[in-house]
Amino acid sequence: MIEDRDSMLRRLHEMRSEHRDLDTVIARMEMQPVDQIQLQRLKKRKLKLKDDITRLESGLLPDIIA
């Protein structure tokens, strides 16, 4: 279980890093004329990463009964 948690934390770190990288790339692309389809694909990838990050974070948190 510890190995699973460690691999989940590593994956979470990788996804956060990719999300930040996409944010930078998108910001640069928006400052100049670019292929709008490519820009939309990058934005969709960023949104999917955000959803995946949220899902993984919730899997790492222990269930708390209110």
Phi and psi in degrees as GROMACS dihedral restraints (atoms count N, CA, C in turn):
[ dihedral_restraints ]
;  ai    aj    ak    al  type     phi  dphi    fc
    3     4     5     6     1   -64.2    20    10
    4     5     6     7     1   -39.9    20    10
    6     7     8     9     1   -63.6    20    10
    7     8     9    10     1   -39.8    20    10
    9    10    11    12     1   -62.2    20    10
   10    11    12    13     1   -43.5    20    10
   12    13    14    15     1   -64.3    20    10
   13    14    15    16     1   -42.4    20    10
   15    16    17    18     1   -62.7    20    10
   16    17    18    19     1   -42.2    20    10
   18    19    20    21     1   -68.0    20    10
   19    20    21    22     1   -34.9    20    10
   21    22    23    24     1   -66.4    20    10
   22    23    24    25     1   -40.8    20    10
   24    25    26    27     1   -66.1    20    10
   25    26    27    28     1   -39.8    20    10
   27    28    29    30     1   -62.2    20    10
   28    29    30    31     1   -45.2    20    10
   30    31    32    33     1   -62.5    20    10
   31    32    33    34     1   -41.3    20    10
   33    34    35    36     1   -60.9    20    10
   34    35    36    37     1   -43.4    20    10
   36    37    38    39     1   -61.5    20    10
   37    38    39    40     1   -44.0    20    10
   39    40    41    42     1   -62.7    20    10
   40    41    42    43     1   -42.4    20    10
   42    43    44    45     1   -67.6    20    10
   43    44    45    46     1   -40.3    20    10
   45    46    47    48     1   -63.1    20    10
   46    47    48    49     1   -40.4    20    10
   48    49    50    51     1   -63.7    20    10
   49    50    51    52     1   -45.3    20    10
   51    52    53    54     1   -62.9    20    10
   52    53    54    55     1   -38.7    20    10
   54    55    56    57     1   -61.8    20    10
   55    56    57    58     1   -44.2    20    10
   57    58    59    60     1   -64.2    20    10
   58    59    60    61     1   -41.7    20    10
   60    61    62    63     1   -61.4    20    10
   61    62    63    64     1   -44.0    20    10
   63    64    65    66     1   -62.7    20    10
   64    65    66    67     1   -39.1    20    10
   66    67    68    69     1   -58.7    20    10
   67    68    69    70     1   -44.0    20    10
   69    70    71    72     1   -64.8    20    10
   70    71    72    73     1   -46.5    20    10
   72    73    74    75     1   -62.4    20    10
   73    74    75    76     1   -44.4    20    10
   75    76    77    78     1   -63.3    20    10
   76    77    78    79     1   -43.4    20    10
   78    79    80    81     1   -61.4    20    10
   79    80    81    82     1   -41.2    20    10
   81    82    83    84     1   -67.0    20    10
   82    83    84    85     1   -40.4    20    10
   84    85    86    87     1   -65.8    20    10
   85    86    87    88     1   -33.4    20    10
   87    88    89    90     1   -72.3    20    10
   88    89    90    91     1   -13.7    20    10
   90    91    92    93     1   -86.3    20    10
   91    92    93    94     1    -3.9    20    10
   93    94    95    96     1  -143.1    20    10
   94    95    96    97     1   162.0    20    10
   96    97    98    99     1   -65.7    20    10
   97    98    99   100     1   126.4    20    10
   99   100   101   102     1  -140.2    20    10
  100   101   102   103     1   173.6    20    10
  102   103   104   105     1   -70.8    20    10
  103   104   105   106     1   112.2    20    10
  105   106   107   108     1   -64.8    20    10
  106   107   108   109     1   -31.2    20    10
  108   109   110   111     1   -66.2    20    10
  109   110   111   112     1   -43.8    20    10
  111   112   113   114     1   -63.5    20    10
  112   113   114   115     1   -40.9    20    10
  114   115   116   117     1   -62.4    20    10
  115   116   117   118     1   -43.4    20    10
  117   118   119   120     1   -63.0    20    10
  118   119   120   121     1   -39.1    20    10
  120   121   122   123     1   -63.2    20    10
  121   122   123   124     1   -41.8    20    10
  123   124   125   126     1   -64.3    20    10
  124   125   126   127     1   -40.5    20    10
  126   127   128   129     1   -65.4    20    10
  127   128   129   130     1   -39.3    20    10
  129   130   131   132     1   -65.6    20    10
  130   131   132   133     1   -40.7    20    10
  132   133   134   135     1   -61.8    20    10
  133   134   135   136     1   -41.1    20    10
  135   136   137   138     1   -63.6    20    10
  136   137   138   139     1   -42.9    20    10
  138   139   140   141     1   -64.6    20    10
  139   140   141   142     1   -40.6    20    10
  141   142   143   144     1   -64.3    20    10
  142   143   144   145     1   -41.0    20    10
  144   145   146   147     1   -60.2    20    10
  145   146   147   148     1   -42.5    20    10
  147   148   149   150     1   -60.8    20    10
  148   149   150   151     1   -43.2    20    10
  150   151   152   153     1   -63.0    20    10
  151   152   153   154     1   -42.9    20    10
  153   154   155   156     1   -64.7    20    10
  154   155   156   157     1   -39.4    20    10
  156   157   158   159     1   -62.5    20    10
  157   158   159   160     1   -45.9    20    10
  159   160   161   162     1   -61.3    20    10
  160   161   162   163     1   -43.5    20    10
  162   163   164   165     1   -63.6    20    10
  163   164   165   166     1   -43.8    20    10
  165   166   167   168     1   -67.0    20    10
  166   167   168   169     1   -40.6    20    10
  168   169   170   171     1   -61.7    20    10
  169   170   171   172     1   -41.1    20    10
  171   172   173   174     1   -68.6    20    10
  172   173   174   175     1   -28.5    20    10
  174   175   176   177     1   -73.2    20    10
  175   176   177   178     1   -24.7    20    10
  177   178   179   180     1   -82.6    20    10
  178   179   180   181     1   -25.8    20    10
  180   181   182   183     1   -78.2    20    10
  181   182   183   184     1   136.9    20    10
  183   184   185   186     1   -69.8    20    10
  184   185   186   187     1   148.0    20    10
  186   187   188   189     1   -70.2    20    10
  187   188   189   190     1   129.6    20    10
  189   190   191   192     1  -115.8    20    10
  190   191   192   193     1   122.9    20    10
  192   193   194   195     1   -86.8    20    10
  193   194   195   196     1   122.6    20    10
